[in-house]
C-alpha cells in the first residue's frame, strides 16, 4: 500500500532525533519509491543521519531511487566501505546507476572491493556505449536447453532462490554456445505436456535487440509489443541478458520529461525540481533565454525597417496608416506563434513515440497545410471582422484578413519542417522548442504582414 507522503515525511523527521530506534523495523513495509519521494524534502544533514542508520540493502536501493543531484551530495559524504556494500547488494543495472552519483575514479576503486564476479559483470555492462540497452541488461534470466522437459523446467523454478532470476515470465532456450534458439512463456510451460521438450513448444522467432541499440529505442520497442522483458543479444546472436519493463518505464518517463522541458526552453536531464539548487536552475534556463533574447532582436529590426522612428520624409497620412497597422501586430504574431507552437509540439511528440518518421515529411506537410489552411481562413475571417469593428477601414481590415492565413500557413510549415530536419540531422527534435518557433515566427510573420500592407495599401517603407 502506498504511504501518505506527508505522514511519512513527519515520521522521518521524528526518527532523525530518535537515534536509538531501529529504522529498518520502523520503516518496514514502506516502498523505496515512497521513501525517496519524502527523503528529498529533508535537509541534507537529516538525510545523512538517516542514511547511515538504514539497512545496507535499503540504503542502496534508496540511493538509486533518489534524484541524481541528491544522491551525489549524499554519496560524497558517505565512506567508501558503505558505498561498496551498497554496490554489492544492488542489482547490476542499479549498480550502474550508482556510477552516475559518484566520480568514475571512485567507482572503479569500489569495484576492487566487491566480489570479483560482481565486479566483472559490472565491467561487462560498462563496455557497452553510453545510453545503450546493453548498459541496462541483467544476466539473471532463466536459461534452459532445447531438450529440457517442461517437468524439468518447473523443478528448476521451484528449486531456485527468489533472487536467482529477475523474472520468470519468460524462459530462454539456448544452445551450448549460448545462441538464442527460442523463447517460452511460463504460461506455455504450465499448459504443455510435462514430458514435452523445449524445442517442441518454444517460439523459435522471438523479438530481440542488440546490446548496442539505444535505450530509448529499445524501451519503445518493448512498450509497443507489451512485453515485460526483451532478450538482448550480441552481434553474433548470443544471449547476453534481458532488458526489463521497469527499466523501460523509467527511460520513457525521463525521455518524455526532458522533451517537455526542451519544449519549454529548459535544458538538462529529468531531475527532481527540489533536488536542484538555484544555480543549477539558472544554468538550465539562462542560456536558452539569452538565445531567445538575441533572436527577438530580429523582430526589432523588422519593426525598425517598416515603422519609421521619425516623421521626417514620411507623409503624415502614411504614418497614420502605419499606426493603425501596429494595433494588430500582437494579434497576428500571437496567432502565428501559437499555431507554430501547436504544430511543433505535435510533431515532436509524434517523432518521439515513433508515430512519425523523417521519411513521412511530405505527408506531414500536406496534412499540416490542410489543417493550417482551414484554421488560417477561420482566423483571417475573424481578424477581418475584428478590424472592421474597430473602424480601421476596409483596406486595413483586408490586410489583416489576408495576412493572418498566410502567417498561420507559414507557421505550420516552419513548425513541421524544423523538428523533422533536426531529426534527420541527428539532433533531438525537442530542441526546436515552442519558444524558439514562436520567436522565429514573430519576426517572419511581421515581414509577411507589412509586405501584404505594402501591396494592398501602396505604402513605401524606409529604414
C-alpha positions, -999 to 999 in steps of 0.1 A, spaced: 0 0 0 12 35 -8 23 55 22 9 91 26 38 114 18 32 140 45 28 113 71 60 96 61 78 129 60 68 137 95 77 102 106 112 106 91 118 139 108 108 124 141 132 94 135 161 118 130 160 127 166 154 92 179 188 76 173 180 45 195 151 35 172 158 7 147 150 23 113 148 -10 94 119 -23 116 102 11 119 102 16 81 93 -20 73 67 -22 45 74 13 32 82 12 -5 116 25 -16 99 48 -42 77 64 -15 107 67 9 127 85 -18 99 109 -26 97 120 11 135 119 15 142 147 -9 122 171 13 146 166 42 176 187 49 210 172 38 220 167 75 188 148 82 192 127 50 228 117 60 217 109 96 190 85 84 211 71 55 238 59 79 213 41 101 194 23 73 200 -13 64 226 -15 36 203 -30 11 175 -5 18 200 24 17 215 12 -16 180 9 -32 172 44 -18 203 60 -31 195 47 -67 158 59 -64 168 94 -53 173 122 -79 209 122 -92 218 155 -76 205 145 -42 222 111 -44 255 127 -55 255 150 -25 249 120 -2 275 98 -18 301 125 -14 296 123 24 294 85 28 326 64 33 338 40 6 331 10 28 294 19 29 292 26 -8 309 -6 -16 284 -25 5 256 -8 -14 272 -17 -47 275 -53 -37 238 -57 -28 223 -38 -57 211 -54 -90 236 -48 -117 216 -22 -137 210 -3 -105 247 -6 -96 255 12 -129 230 39 -118 252 44 -87 281 52 -110 262 83 -120 262 96 -84 300 93 -78 332 101 -96 344 75 -121 377 70 -103 359 64 -70 335 39 -87 365 20 -102 381 18 -68 349 4 -53 349 -24 -79 381 -36 -64 364 -40 -31 333 -60 -40 334 -97 -51 353 -102 -83 323 -119 -100 301 -89 -94 328 -65 -105 334 -84 -137 297 -83 -146 296 -45 -140 326 -41 -162 309 -61 -190 280 -37 -188 303 -7 -189 318 -20 -222 286 -10 -239 281 25 -253 265 52 -231 227 52 -233 226 18 -249 203 -10 -238 234 -32 -230 241 -10 -200 207 -18 -186 206 -56 -191 205 -81 -163 222 -115 -166 198 -131 -141 174 -148 -166 161 -183 -169 181 -202 -194 172 -238 -205 185 -262 -231 164 -273 -262 160 -308 -248 148 -297 -213 114 -311 -205 86 -290 -190 87 -310 -159 124 -302 -155 117 -265 -161 92 -264 -133 116 -282 -110 143 -256 -119 119 -228 -110 108 -244 -77 143 -250 -65 157 -216 -74 161 -189 -48 138 -159 -50 168 -137 -60 181 -160 -87 161 -146 -116 149 -111 -124 117 -125 -139 103 -160 -146 76 -148 -171 100 -157 -200 124 -187 -203 151 -186 -230 162 -217 -249 199 -215 -256 223 -237 -275 256 -249 -260 274 -218 -272 246 -195 -258 229 -187 -291 192 -179 -286 171 -207 -302 137 -197 -289 115 -184 -261 90 -200 -237 64 -182 -216 56 -195 -181 20 -199 -192 31 -221 -221 52 -242 -198 23 -247 -174 -1 -257 -202 22 -281 -221 27 -318 -216 52 -323 -187 72 -346 -210 74 -322 -239 108 -307 -246 116 -270 -250 123 -272 -287 88 -286 -294 68 -258 -277 91 -228 -279 86 -197 -300 115 -200 -325 114 -164 -337 113 -141 -306 118 -103 -309 153 -94 -298 176 -64 -296 213 -59 -299 232 -46 -268 244 -15 -287 208 -4 -295 198 29 -279 180 25 -246 150 47 -256 145 28 -289 146 -5 -270 122 8 -244 97 20 -271 100 -14 -288 92 -32 -256 63 -9 -249 50 -14 -284 46 -51 -280 36 -51 -244 64 -74 -232 78 -75 -197 113 -82 -210 133 -83 -242 163 -107 -249 195 -88 -255 220 -104 -279 255 -96 -292 263 -92 -329 266 -129 -333 232 -138 -318 245 -150 -284 223 -142 -254 237 -115 -231 208 -109 -208 173 -93 -207 160 -58 -207 131 -54 -183 99 -33 -183 107 -14 -151 139 0 -167 120 8 -199 93 26 -180 119 48 -163 137 55 -195 105 66 -213 94 87 -183 127 105 -183 127 110 -221 92 124 -220 101 148 -192 132 160 -210 112 166 -241 87 187 -222 115 207 -206 131 213 -240 97 224 -255 96 250 -227 132 261 -235 147 244 -204 178 223 -208 190 194 -186 181 159 -175 148 148 -159 159 157 -123 136 163 -94 129 201 -90 136 200 -53 170 183 -58 183 212 -79 199 243 -65 192 279 -75 225 279 -95 215 247 -114 181 261 -123 197 293 -136 222 272 -157 193 253 -172 173 284 -182 196 313 -188 214 300 -220 180 295 -237 167 329 -226 199 345 -240 194 327 -273 157 338 -275 167 373 -264 191 376 -293 165 361 -317 140 387 -306 163 414 -319 154 402 -353 118 412 -345 131 447 -335 150 450 -368 119 442 -388 98 468 -369 126 494 -373 126 488 -410 88 490 -415 79 516 -388 99 548 -392 111 562 -359 109 598 -372 83 615 -393 109 633 -415 104 623 -451 72 604 -444 37 616 -452 15 622 -422 -12 601 -438 12 571 -441 22 574 -405 -15 573 -395 -19 541 -416 12 525 -401 -1 534 -366 -33 517 -374 -14 486 -387 6 484 -355 -26 479 -335 -29 444 -350 7 433 -345 0 415 -312 -30 397 -328 -10 385 -358 22 374 -342 3 358 -314 -18 337 -338 13 328 -358 34 319 -328 7 299 -311 0 280 -344 37 272 -348 39 260 -312 9 237 -317 24 221 -348 60 217 -334 47 202 -301 25 177 -320 53 167 -345 80 165 -318 58 142 -297 49 121 -328 86 117 -336 95 108 -300 69 79 -299 76 67 -334 43 77 -349 61 98 -375 95 92 -392 116 116 -412 105 98 -444 70 110 -437 80 146 -442 59 153 -473 29 135 -458 32 156 -426 35 188 -446 4 180 -467 -17 173 -436 -5 204 -417 -10 226 -448 -46 214 -450 -52 220 -412 -34 254 -414 -55 265 -444 -88 258 -426 -76 274 -393 -60 304 -412 -92 311 -431 -112 310 -400 -88 333 -381 -85 355 -411 -123 360 -413 -124 367 -376 -95 392 -379 -111 409 -408 -143 414 -388 -124 425 -357 -106 451 -377 -139 464 -392 -154 465 -358 -125 487 -346 -134 511 -375 -100 505 -391 -114 509 -426 -119 482 -453 -84 482 -467 -66 478 -434 -92 451 -424 -84 434 -457 -47 434 -449 -54 418 -416 -77 392 -432 -51 383 -459 -20 383 -436 -35 361 -409 -40 330 -431 -6 335 -447 12 338 -413 -6 307 -400 4 287 -431 40 298 -427 40 290 -390 26 255 -398 53 249 -424 81 261 -400 67 241 -371 66 209 -393 99 212 -411 122 222 -383 116 192 -360 118 168 -390 150 185 -402 165 182 -367 157 145 -365 172 139 -400 204 157 -389 206 136 -358 195 162 -333 168 159 -307 137 174 -323 127 188 -289 155 214 -293 131 231 -318 112 243 -287 79 262 -288 96 294 -276 121 292 -304 94 286 -331 74 314 -316 103 339 -317 112 329 -353 76 332 -365 71 365 -347 98 382 -369 90 365 -401 53 370 -396 58 407 -393 76 407 -427 46 389 -442 22 414 -426 39 445 -438 46 431 -472 9 425 -476 2 460 -464 28 474 -489 10 458 -518 -26 463 -507 -22 499 -494 6 510 -517 29 520 -488 66 528 -491 88 519 -462 123 532 -454 147 525 -425 
